[in-house]
Amino acid sequence: MVNEMKTRAGLVALAGRPNVGKSTLVNAIVGQKVAIVSDKPQTTRRAIRGVATRADAQLVLTDLPGVQRPLDNLTERMQRRVEREVSETDVALMVLNAEQGVGPGDRWIANVLKNAPCPVVIAVNKVDRLDRPHTLLALEAAAELDVGDAIFPISARKGSGVGALADHLFGLVPESPFLFDADELSDLSPYVHLAELIREQILRRTFQEVPHAVEVIVEEVDTEREDLTVIHARVWVETDSQKGILVGAGGKMIRAIGTAARKELERDLGTKVHLDLIVRVRRGWRGDDALLDRLGFDT
């Protein structure tokens, strides 16, 4: 009689303040880009799941929105999603920014995680930007939070320490059949994934209130030709002034965004891409509960 190989699988929720590198870390563990990356807070709005699979184990990594004080219906939904995911996960991974040190937001998250019904691990990210003495100080500050039983110094951007962290996480998830097919990397729908790649390029080129007021909707994808994908997308902002910034003088800004987004989409899809990108004003969309429901932002 042949014994079936036992497998392990489970959910790992990444919690941390905005811009500590959670998205970059998810991509590093998965080994491919599944979450967009930006230096702007609120980059991650949905709880994006990246899937990392080995022969006998699988991690389903949830890149949660950065914990912050709710400002509107959208950020309130993001906050509730964080709290719910932490309560339902198999492992909680708290990510700290070694450069910034431990602040009030980190201590608030640590207090939430002390009540989590699961193992807690801390990753101290961006240690590649510090010398050894300052790295040790960052690790000591992480230990003083008194949460979890393991602390890993890592650089998600460069990959250092990520392998050891992933090995530890694989060992913590329970025995279980795989939760996703072994070749799946994310649970984002294809249209949302493409929209996120476009939004990433907007985040990289806009400032002040514009990044937070932008949402991208992919309305149609035409793949009739094997060598060409035609994508029709709409960019929503909340005011005419935001639209003016995004379009730019003579359309210069939106053309630059479109060119950069097209290159990213071509890398992702493996075909040439024609991107039809139009900016529209949708006033107060972040406070429209019915619209947020349609966009897939959970309550």
C-alpha positions in Angstrom: 0.0 0.0 0.0 1.4 3.4 -1.0 1.3 6.1 1.6 0.0 9.5 0.4 2.4 12.4 1.2 1.1 14.6 3.9 0.9 18.2 3.0 0.7 21.4 5.0 -1.2 24.6 4.0 -2.5 27.7 5.7 -3.2 31.4 5.7 -0.5 33.9 6.6 -1.8 37.4 7.3 0.8 40.2 7.0 0.0 43.1 9.3 1.9 46.4 9.6 1.8 50.1 9.2 1.5 51.6 5.7 4.7 51.4 3.6 6.7 48.9 5.6 7.2 46.7 2.6 4.4 44.1 2.9 3.6 43.9 -0.8 7.3 43.6 -1.7 7.6 40.8 0.9 4.6 38.9 -0.5 6.1 39.1 -4.0 9.5 37.9 -2.7 8.0 34.9 -1.0 5.8 34.0 -4.0 8.7 34.5 -6.4 6.6 36.6 -8.8 4.8 39.9 -8.7 1.3 39.5 -7.4 1.0 42.8 -5.4 1.7 46.3 -6.6 4.5 48.2 -4.9 4.6 52.0 -4.2 6.1 54.3 -1.6 2.6 55.8 -1.2 0.4 54.8 1.8 -2.8 53.0 0.9 -1.2 51.3 -2.0 -2.8 48.0 -0.9 -6.6 48.4 -0.7 -7.8 44.8 -1.0 -6.5 41.9 1.0 -4.5 40.4 -1.9 -3.6 36.8 -1.5 -0.3 35.5 -3.0 0.2 31.7 -3.1 3.7 30.2 -2.5 3.8 26.4 -3.0 6.5 23.8 -2.4 6.3 20.1 -2.9 4.7 19.4 0.5 3.5 22.8 1.7 1.6 25.9 0.7 1.4 29.4 2.1 -1.5 31.6 1.2 -0.2 35.1 2.0 -2.6 37.9 2.6 -1.2 41.3 2.0 -3.4 43.4 4.2 -3.9 47.1 3.8 -1.6 49.1 6.1 -3.2 49.7 9.5 -4.2 53.4 9.9 -6.9 55.6 11.4 -10.1 55.2 9.2 -10.7 58.4 7.2 -13.7 57.4 5.0 -15.9 54.5 4.1 -13.0 53.0 2.0 -10.4 53.1 4.8 -13.0 51.9 7.4 -13.6 48.8 5.2 -9.8 48.3 4.8 -9.5 48.4 8.7 -12.3 46.0 9.3 -10.8 43.6 6.7 -7.4 43.7 8.6 -9.0 42.9 11.9 -11.1 40.0 10.4 -8.2 38.5 8.5 -6.0 38.5 11.6 -8.8 36.7 13.6 -9.2 34.0 10.9 -5.6 33.3 9.9 -3.3 30.4 10.7 -0.2 32.6 11.2 0.2 36.3 11.7 3.3 38.0 10.3 4.0 41.5 11.6 6.2 43.5 9.4 8.3 46.4 10.8 10.3 49.1 9.0 13.8 48.9 10.4 14.6 52.4 9.1 11.7 54.0 10.9 11.9 52.1 14.2 9.0 51.1 16.3 6.2 53.7 16.6 2.7 54.0 18.2 1.1 52.3 15.2 3.4 49.3 15.6 2.6 49.1 19.3 -1.1 49.2 18.5 -0.8 46.4 16.0 1.3 44.3 18.5 -1.4 44.7 21.1 -4.0 43.4 18.6 -1.8 40.4 17.7 -1.2 39.5 21.3 -4.8 38.3 21.3 -4.5 36.5 18.0 -5.4 32.8 18.2 -2.4 31.8 16.1 1.4 31.9 16.0 2.9 35.4 15.5 6.2 36.1 13.7 7.9 39.4 13.2 9.8 40.4 10.1 12.1 43.5 10.5 12.3 44.7 6.9 14.7 47.1 5.1 17.8 46.1 7.2 19.9 46.4 4.1 19.7 50.2 4.6 21.2 50.0 8.1 24.6 49.2 9.5 25.0 46.3 12.0 24.7 48.4 15.2 21.5 50.0 14.0 20.1 46.6 12.8 20.7 45.3 16.3 18.8 48.2 17.8 15.9 47.6 15.4 15.8 43.9 16.4 15.9 44.8 20.1 13.0 47.3 19.6 11.0 44.5 17.9 11.7 42.1 20.8 10.4 44.7 23.2 7.0 44.6 21.6 6.7 41.2 23.4 4.6 39.5 20.7 5.4 36.4 18.8 8.2 33.8 19.3 10.5 34.5 16.3 12.0 37.7 14.8 13.6 37.7 11.3 15.8 40.5 9.9 15.1 40.7 6.2 15.4 42.8 3.1 12.3 42.0 1.0 13.7 44.2 -1.8 17.0 42.3 -2.1 15.7 39.0 -0.8 18.1 38.6 2.0 16.6 36.6 4.9 13.4 35.9 3.0 14.2 32.2 2.5 14.7 31.6 6.2 11.5 33.5 7.0 9.6 31.5 4.4 11.0 28.2 5.8 9.8 29.1 9.2 6.3 30.0 8.0 6.0 26.8 6.0 6.7 24.9 9.2 4.0 26.7 11.2 1.0 26.1 8.9 -1.1 23.1 9.8 -1.5 19.7 8.0 -4.0 20.3 5.3 -4.6 19.7 1.6 -3.5 22.5 -0.6 -5.9 25.4 -0.7 -5.1 26.5 -4.2 -3.8 24.6 -7.3 0.0 24.3 -7.2 0.4 26.6 -10.2 -1.8 29.4 -8.9 0.0 32.5 -7.6 -2.9 34.8 -6.5 -6.6 34.9 -6.0 -7.1 38.3 -7.7 -9.4 38.1 -10.7 -7.6 38.8 -14.0 -9.4 42.1 -14.6 -8.5 43.4 -11.1 -4.9 42.2 -11.4 -4.5 44.2 -14.7 -6.2 47.3 -13.1 -3.8 47.1 -10.2 -0.8 47.1 -12.5 -2.2 50.3 -14.2 -2.9 51.9 -10.8 0.7 51.2 -9.7 2.0 53.4 -12.5 -0.4 56.2 -11.5 0.9 56.0 -7.8 4.5 56.3 -9.0 3.8 59.5 -10.9 1.3 61.5 -8.8 1.4 63.2 -5.4 -0.6 64.7 -2.6 -4.3 63.7 -2.7 -4.3 62.2 -6.2 -3.0 58.7 -5.4 -5.7 58.2 -2.7 -8.5 59.4 -4.9 -7.7 57.2 -7.9 -9.3 53.9 -8.8 -8.8 51.9 -12.0 -11.5 49.8 -13.6 -10.7 47.4 -16.5 -13.9 47.2 -18.5 -12.9 45.0 -21.4 -10.0 42.8 -22.5 -9.9 41.7 -26.2 -7.6 38.8 -27.0 -8.9 37.9 -30.5 -5.3 38.2 -31.8 -2.7 35.9 -30.1 0.0 38.5 -30.4 -2.1 41.5 -29.2 -4.2 42.2 -26.1 -6.5 45.2 -26.2 -7.4 46.6 -22.8 -10.1 49.2 -22.2 -9.6 50.8 -18.7 -11.2 53.8 -16.9 -9.4 55.9 -14.3 -11.7 57.4 -11.7 -10.9 60.5 -9.6 -13.1 62.6 -7.4 -12.5 66.2 -8.6 -11.9 68.1 -11.9 -8.6 69.4 -10.4 -7.4 65.8 -9.8 -8.4 64.9 -13.4 -6.4 67.9 -14.6 -3.3 66.7 -12.7 -3.7 63.2 -14.0 -4.2 64.2 -17.6 -1.4 66.8 -17.5 -0.7 69.7 -19.8 -1.6 68.6 -23.3 -2.2 65.1 -22.1 1.5 64.6 -21.2 1.0 62.9 -17.8 -1.7 60.4 -18.9 0.4 59.4 -21.9 3.4 58.8 -19.7 1.3 56.7 -17.4 -0.2 54.8 -20.3 3.2 54.1 -21.8 4.6 52.8 -18.5 1.5 50.7 -17.7 1.5 49.2 -21.2 5.1 48.0 -20.7 4.2 46.5 -17.3 1.1 44.8 -18.8 3.1 43.4 -21.7 5.6 41.8 -19.2 2.7 40.3 -17.3 0.7 39.0 -20.3 3.5 38.1 -22.7 1.9 39.8 -25.6 1.9 43.3 -27.2 -0.7 45.5 -25.5 -2.9 48.3 -26.8 -4.2 50.2 -23.7 -7.2 52.5 -24.0 -7.0 54.6 -20.9 -9.6 57.3 -20.1 -9.9 59.5 -17.0 -13.4 60.2 -15.6 -14.6 62.2 -12.5 -16.7 60.2 -10.1 -17.3 62.5 -7.1 -17.1 60.9 -3.7 -16.6 57.4 -4.9 -14.7 56.4 -1.7 -17.8 57.2 0.3 -20.2 55.3 -1.9 -21.0 52.0 -0.2 -22.9 50.6 -3.2 -20.0 51.3 -5.5 -17.5 49.9 -3.1 -19.5 46.7 -2.9 -19.4 46.4 -6.7 -15.6 47.1 -6.7 -15.1 44.2 -4.3 -14.0 46.1 -1.2 -15.4 43.9 1.6 -17.2 45.4 4.6 
